[in-house]
Amino acid sequence: MAVPVRVHVVPTVLAWAAGRSGRGLDELIAQFPRLTEWEAGSSQPTLKQLERFARATSTPVGALLLPEPPEDRLPVPDFRTIRDARVSTPSPNLLETVYLCEQRQEWYHDFARANGQSALEFVGSVGLSTDPSHAAGAMQATLRFEPSVRARYSAWTDALRGLLSRAEDAGVLVMVSGVVGSNTHRKLEVEEFRGFALTDQFAPLVFINGSDTKAAQIFTLAHELAHVWLGESAVSSAGLGERPANNIERWCNQVAAELLVPLRSLREEIIADEPLPDTLARLARLYKVSTLVVLRRLIDVGRLSWDDYRIAFNDELERVQQQRAQASGGDFYNTQPVRVSKRFARAVIADTLEGRTLYRDAFSLLGIRKPATFDELSQRLGVT
């Protein structure tokens, strides 16, 4: 009988992988009974055991063979905060999501250049010195998302889909997902991040954490689009309930608020002594945004102080979360194009059918495994 080959692993690297996984030590020991021996250096895992441990901790096998723990660092500026405090180490789920989006962005950048597409003039077209109202106006001009246009939507959820669609029509790749890739067992946590933007003159990309409430997603989308117009990549929390200390995040929040609820218009709509719940419901219907967005904007017209706002926000958030329906898995062919961006999916499928992208690479980029799935997805998206 062949003796299993043992693999030398530095104990501190094992401890690093276990810690970053987010799984409890007892849970890992239950799956790997000799983990404490491995970390103590009194025994070593076999190659198969190490591969299983890598999968269990969402760690590349190669990283487990390093002489010391690597530093987990996001490849883009990190502006995330939780309760107004900076967040440090990113989780494996966030890191892999950013890396995957970078791969997709790189592919689309090359695709756009090869097909003669021009650089998008709005990327980086404004700066921090630009008044937020002027920046929001420039975004509205490109996205055609003025309140008068939104009046045609029946509800704010339709306006969210409309803003997403208009951003894609303008050339932005918008990806909305609550999981890593297509792995429904690896959920993205809202407490860690709400979205990020990867700027590029040919392939600007915005990712929205789909685990968040729909009520919050429209503000996150507007916030990340402001990053694109600013030309600044970043991972952020963009929380409606927080007041960012970072000047870039604060500016993007101001632009997002102005895009969704213009201040000049809002001042004309304020009714003195109107009960707050009535104000929220009325203005949410008017501007086709969630009540949480309206509530945040009321600070800017002096309707609420910051302390009163935080109390009202927590109450309103609890109400919105209670009304939130439990989301089912949904139809894969409706969900996956949103996860990877419909604009991106159509481009990959078309390029593959024309023989320029290998099917193997297309499957990886689209998060699918079977040719039949590719064929059905191409038909659903109208690419044949």
C-alpha positions as CSV (number, residue, x, y, z in Angstrom):
1,M,0.0,0.0,0.0
2,A,1.4,3.4,-1.0
3,V,2.2,5.7,1.8
4,P,0.4,9.1,1.4
5,V,2.7,12.0,0.7
6,R,2.8,14.6,3.4
7,V,3.0,18.2,2.6
8,H,5.1,20.6,4.7
9,V,2.9,23.6,5.6
10,V,4.0,26.5,7.8
11,P,1.7,26.5,10.9
12,T,1.2,30.3,10.7
13,V,-0.1,30.0,7.1
14,L,-2.7,27.4,8.2
15,A,-3.8,29.7,11.0
16,W,-4.0,32.6,8.5
17,A,-6.2,30.6,6.2
18,A,-8.4,29.4,9.0
19,G,-8.8,33.0,10.3
20,R,-9.6,34.6,7.0
21,S,-12.2,32.0,6.1
22,G,-14.7,33.4,8.6
23,R,-15.5,29.9,9.8
24,G,-15.3,29.0,13.5
25,L,-12.4,27.0,14.7
26,D,-14.6,24.3,16.2
27,E,-16.3,23.9,12.8
28,L,-13.0,23.5,11.0
29,I,-11.7,21.0,13.6
30,A,-14.9,19.0,13.1
31,Q,-14.0,18.7,9.4
32,F,-10.3,18.4,10.0
33,P,-9.7,16.6,13.3
34,R,-5.9,16.9,13.1
35,L,-5.9,20.6,12.4
36,T,-4.6,21.5,15.8
37,E,-1.7,19.1,15.2
38,W,-1.0,20.7,11.8
39,E,-0.9,24.1,13.4
40,A,1.3,22.9,16.2
41,G,3.7,21.4,13.6
42,S,3.5,17.9,15.2
43,S,2.1,16.4,12.0
44,Q,1.6,17.4,8.4
45,P,-1.5,17.0,6.1
46,T,-1.5,14.9,3.0
47,L,-1.9,16.6,-0.4
48,K,-5.6,15.6,-0.6
49,Q,-6.2,16.9,2.9
50,L,-4.5,20.1,2.0
51,E,-6.7,20.5,-1.1
52,R,-9.8,19.9,1.0
53,F,-8.7,22.4,3.5
54,A,-8.0,25.0,0.7
55,R,-11.6,24.5,-0.5
56,A,-13.0,24.7,3.0
57,T,-11.3,28.0,3.7
58,S,-11.6,29.5,0.1
59,T,-7.8,29.7,-0.1
60,P,-5.7,28.9,-3.2
61,V,-3.6,25.8,-2.6
62,G,-0.5,27.7,-3.7
63,A,-1.0,30.2,-0.9
64,L,-0.9,27.4,1.7
65,L,2.6,26.4,0.5
66,L,4.1,29.9,1.1
67,P,6.8,30.3,3.8
68,E,4.7,33.0,5.5
69,P,1.1,34.3,5.4
70,P,0.5,36.6,2.5
71,E,-1.1,40.0,3.0
72,D,-4.7,40.2,1.8
73,R,-5.0,43.5,0.1
74,L,-7.7,44.8,-2.3
75,P,-6.2,45.8,-5.7
76,V,-8.3,49.0,-5.6
77,P,-8.7,51.8,-3.0
78,D,-10.7,50.5,0.0
79,F,-13.1,53.1,1.5
80,R,-15.3,50.6,3.4
81,T,-16.6,51.5,6.9
82,I,-18.9,49.9,9.4
83,R,-20.6,52.2,11.9
84,D,-18.2,55.0,10.7
85,A,-15.1,52.9,11.4
86,R,-12.6,51.7,8.8
87,V,-12.8,48.0,7.8
88,S,-9.4,46.4,7.4
89,T,-8.9,42.9,6.0
90,P,-11.1,41.9,3.1
91,S,-12.7,38.4,3.1
92,P,-11.9,35.8,0.5
93,N,-15.4,36.3,-1.0
94,L,-14.8,40.0,-1.6
95,L,-11.3,39.4,-2.9
96,E,-12.4,36.8,-5.4
97,T,-15.3,38.9,-6.5
98,V,-13.0,41.9,-7.3
99,Y,-10.5,39.6,-9.1
100,L,-13.3,38.0,-11.2
101,C,-14.7,41.4,-12.2
102,E,-11.2,42.6,-13.1
103,Q,-10.9,39.6,-15.4
104,R,-14.2,40.4,-17.1
105,Q,-13.3,44.1,-17.4
106,E,-9.9,43.2,-19.0
107,W,-11.7,41.0,-21.5
108,Y,-14.3,43.6,-22.4
109,H,-11.6,46.4,-22.7
110,D,-9.9,44.3,-25.3
111,F,-13.2,43.5,-27.0
112,A,-14.2,47.1,-27.2
113,R,-10.8,48.2,-28.6
114,A,-10.8,45.4,-31.2
115,N,-14.3,46.4,-32.3
116,G,-13.4,50.0,-32.8
117,Q,-15.3,51.4,-29.9
118,S,-14.3,54.9,-28.8
119,A,-13.2,55.7,-25.3
120,L,-16.1,56.9,-23.1
121,E,-15.8,60.6,-22.5
122,F,-17.8,60.7,-19.3
123,V,-15.3,58.4,-17.4
124,G,-13.2,60.8,-15.3
125,S,-15.0,63.8,-16.7
126,V,-15.6,65.5,-13.3
127,G,-13.4,66.1,-10.3
128,L,-13.8,66.6,-6.5
129,S,-13.8,70.3,-7.1
130,T,-17.0,69.9,-9.3
131,D,-20.1,71.0,-7.5
132,P,-22.1,67.8,-6.8
133,S,-25.2,69.3,-8.4
134,H,-23.2,70.0,-11.6
135,A,-21.8,66.4,-11.5
136,A,-25.3,65.0,-11.1
137,G,-26.5,67.1,-13.9
138,A,-23.8,65.7,-16.2
139,M,-24.7,62.2,-15.2
140,Q,-28.4,62.9,-15.8
141,A,-27.6,64.2,-19.3
142,T,-25.8,61.0,-20.2
143,L,-28.1,58.6,-18.4
144,R,-31.4,60.4,-19.2
145,F,-32.6,59.7,-15.7
146,E,-34.3,63.1,-14.8
147,P,-37.3,63.0,-12.4
148,S,-39.6,63.8,-15.4
149,V,-38.4,60.6,-17.1
150,R,-38.8,58.6,-14.0
151,A,-42.4,59.7,-13.7
152,R,-43.2,57.1,-16.4
153,Y,-42.1,54.3,-14.0
154,S,-44.9,52.7,-12.0
155,A,-42.7,52.1,-8.9
156,W,-39.2,52.8,-7.6
157,T,-38.2,49.2,-8.2
158,D,-38.9,49.8,-11.9
159,A,-36.7,53.0,-11.6
160,L,-33.9,50.9,-10.2
161,R,-34.1,48.5,-13.2
162,G,-34.3,51.6,-15.4
163,L,-31.2,53.2,-14.0
164,L,-29.3,50.0,-14.4
165,S,-30.4,49.6,-18.0
166,R,-29.5,53.2,-18.9
167,A,-26.1,52.9,-17.3
168,E,-25.4,49.8,-19.4
169,D,-26.7,51.6,-22.6
170,A,-24.2,54.3,-21.8
171,G,-21.4,51.8,-21.8
172,V,-21.0,50.8,-18.1
173,L,-20.9,47.2,-17.2
174,V,-23.3,46.8,-14.2
175,M,-23.1,43.5,-12.3
176,V,-25.5,42.7,-9.5
177,S,-24.9,39.6,-7.4
178,G,-25.2,38.4,-3.9
179,V,-22.8,35.4,-4.3
180,V,-19.2,34.8,-5.4
181,G,-19.4,34.0,-9.2
182,S,-22.2,31.5,-9.5
183,N,-21.6,29.7,-6.2
184,T,-24.8,30.1,-4.2
185,H,-23.1,28.6,-1.2
186,R,-20.8,31.7,-0.9
187,K,-22.9,34.6,0.0
188,L,-21.6,38.2,-0.1
189,E,-22.1,40.0,3.2
190,V,-23.7,43.5,3.1
191,E,-21.9,44.2,6.4
192,E,-18.6,44.0,4.5
193,F,-19.3,46.0,1.4
194,R,-22.2,47.2,-0.7
195,G,-20.5,47.8,-4.0
196,F,-17.4,48.8,-5.9
197,A,-16.4,50.6,-9.1
198,L,-13.5,49.7,-11.5
199,T,-12.9,52.6,-13.8
200,D,-11.7,52.2,-17.4
201,Q,-12.1,54.4,-20.4
202,F,-13.5,51.5,-22.5
203,A,-14.9,49.2,-19.9
204,P,-16.1,51.0,-16.7
205,L,-17.5,48.4,-14.3
206,V,-19.9,48.8,-11.3
207,F,-20.6,45.9,-9.0
208,I,-23.6,46.0,-6.6
209,N,-23.9,43.5,-3.7
210,G,-27.2,41.8,-4.5
211,S,-27.6,40.6,-0.9
212,D,-28.5,44.2,0.0
213,T,-32.2,45.3,0.0
214,K,-33.5,46.7,-3.3
215,A,-34.3,49.9,-1.3
216,A,-30.6,50.4,-0.8
217,Q,-29.3,49.2,-4.1
218,I,-30.5,52.2,-6.1
219,F,-28.4,54.5,-3.9
220,T,-25.4,52.2,-4.1
221,L,-25.7,52.1,-7.9
222,A,-25.9,55.9,-8.1
223,H,-22.9,56.2,-5.7
224,E,-20.7,53.8,-7.8
225,L,-21.7,55.6,-11.0
226,A,-20.4,58.8,-9.4
227,H,-17.1,57.0,-8.9
228,V,-17.1,56.3,-12.7
229,W,-17.7,59.9,-13.6
230,L,-15.0,60.9,-11.1
231,G,-12.6,58.3,-12.6
232,E,-11.8,56.8,-9.2
233,S,-12.0,53.0,-8.6
234,A,-13.0,52.0,-5.1
235,V,-14.6,49.5,-2.9
236,S,-17.1,51.1,-0.5
237,S,-20.0,50.6,1.8
238,A,-21.9,53.6,0.5
239,G,-24.3,53.2,3.4
240,L,-27.3,55.5,3.7
241,G,-27.1,55.3,7.5
242,E,-23.5,56.4,7.7
243,R,-21.6,59.7,7.2
244,P,-18.3,58.9,5.4
245,A,-15.1,60.6,6.7
246,N,-13.4,60.1,3.3
247,N,-13.8,63.1,1.0
248,I,-14.3,60.9,-2.1
249,E,-17.0,58.8,-0.5
250,R,-18.7,61.9,0.9
251,W,-18.6,63.6,-2.6
252,C,-20.0,60.5,-4.3
253,N,-22.8,60.3,-1.7
254,Q,-23.7,63.9,-2.4
255,V,-23.7,63.3,-6.1
256,A,-25.8,60.2,-5.8
257,A,-28.4,62.0,-3.6
258,E,-28.6,64.9,-6.1
259,L,-29.0,62.5,-9.0
260,L,-31.9,60.7,-7.3
261,V,-33.6,63.6,-5.5
262,P,-32.5,67.0,-6.8
263,L,-32.3,69.5,-4.0
264,R,-34.0,72.4,-5.8
265,S,-37.0,70.3,-6.7
266,L,-37.1,68.8,-3.2
267,R,-37.3,72.2,-1.5
268,E,-40.4,73.0,-3.5
269,E,-42.1,69.7,-2.5
270,I,-41.6,70.0,1.3
271,I,-44.9,70.5,3.1
272,A,-44.6,72.2,6.6
273,D,-45.8,70.1,9.5
274,E,-46.6,67.1,7.3
275,P,-46.0,63.8,9.4
276,L,-42.8,62.2,8.5
277,P,-44.3,58.9,7.3
278,D,-46.6,60.8,4.9
279,T,-43.6,62.8,3.6
280,L,-41.6,59.7,3.0
281,A,-44.4,57.9,1.1
282,R,-45.3,60.9,-1.0
283,L,-41.8,61.8,-2.0
284,A,-40.8,58.2,-2.7
285,R,-43.7,58.0,-5.2
286,L,-42.7,61.3,-6.7
287,Y,-39.0,60.7,-7.3
288,K,-39.4,56.9,-7.7
289,V,-36.8,56.1,-5.1
290,S,-37.0,54.2,-1.8
291,T,-38.2,55.9,1.4
292,L,-34.6,55.4,2.7
293,V,-33.2,57.6,0.0
294,V,-35.8,60.3,0.7
295,L,-35.1,60.1,4.4
296,R,-31.4,60.7,3.8
297,R,-32.1,63.7,1.5
298,L,-34.3,65.3,4.2
299,I,-31.2,66.2,6.2
300,D,-30.0,68.4,3.3
301,V,-33.2,70.6,3.4
302,G,-33.1,70.9,7.2
303,R,-36.1,68.7,7.8
304,L,-34.1,66.4,10.1
305,S,-31.0,66.7,12.2
306,W,-28.4,64.0,11.9
307,D,-29.3,62.5,15.3
308,D,-33.0,62.5,14.5
309,Y,-32.2,61.0,11.1
310,R,-30.3,58.1,12.6
311,I,-33.2,57.2,14.8
312,A,-35.7,57.5,11.9
313,F,-33.4,55.6,9.6
314,N,-33.1,52.6,11.9
315,D,-36.9,52.5,12.3
316,E,-37.5,52.8,8.5
317,L,-34.9,50.2,7.7
318,E,-36.5,47.8,10.1
319,R,-39.9,48.4,8.4
320,V,-38.4,47.9,4.9
321,Q,-36.6,44.7,6.0
322,Q,-39.8,43.3,7.4
323,Q,-41.6,43.9,4.2
324,R,-38.9,42.4,2.1
325,A,-40.0,39.1,0.6
326,Q,-37.8,36.1,0.9
327,A,-36.1,35.9,-2.4
328,S,-36.1,32.6,-4.2
329,G,-33.4,31.4,-6.5
330,G,-35.3,32.7,-9.5
331,D,-34.8,31.7,-13.2
332,F,-31.1,31.1,-13.9
333,Y,-31.4,32.6,-17.4
334,N,-32.9,35.8,-15.9
335,T,-30.5,36.0,-13.0
336,Q,-27.1,35.2,-14.5
337,P,-27.1,38.0,-17.1
338,V,-27.7,40.4,-14.3
339,R,-24.9,38.9,-12.3
340,V,-22.4,39.3,-15.1
341,S,-23.9,42.3,-16.9
342,K,-26.2,41.9,-19.9
343,R,-23.9,44.1,-22.0
344,F,-20.9,41.9,-21.0
345,A,-22.8,38.6,-21.6
346,R,-24.0,39.6,-25.1
347,A,-20.5,40.6,-26.0
348,V,-18.9,37.4,-24.9
349,I,-21.6,35.3,-26.6
350,A,-21.3,37.2,-29.9
351,D,-17.5,37.0,-29.8
352,T,-17.6,33.3,-29.1
353,L,-20.1,32.6,-31.9
354,E,-17.9,34.5,-34.3
355,G,-14.9,32.3,-33.3
356,R,-12.7,34.9,-31.6
357,T,-13.2,33.7,-28.0
358,L,-12.9,30.0,-27.1
359,Y,-15.9,28.3,-25.6
360,R,-13.8,27.3,-22.6
361,D,-13.0,30.9,-21.9
362,A,-16.6,32.0,-22.5
363,F,-17.9,29.5,-20.0
364,S,-15.5,30.8,-17.4
365,L,-16.3,34.4,-18.0
366,L,-20.1,33.8,-17.9
367,G,-20.0,31.4,-14.9
368,I,-21.6,28.5,-16.8
369,R,-20.4,24.9,-17.5
370,K,-22.5,23.3,-20.3
371,P,-22.8,24.1,-24.0
372,A,-26.6,23.7,-23.7
373,T,-26.6,26.5,-21.1
374,F,-24.6,28.7,-23.4
375,D,-27.0,28.1,-26.2
376,E,-30.1,28.8,-24.1
377,L,-28.5,32.0,-22.7
378,S,-27.6,33.3,-26.2
379,Q,-31.3,32.8,-27.2
380,R,-32.6,34.5,-24.1
381,L,-30.4,37.5,-24.8
382,G,-31.2,37.6,-28.5
383,V,-27.6,36.7,-29.6
384,T,-27.8,34.1,-32.3
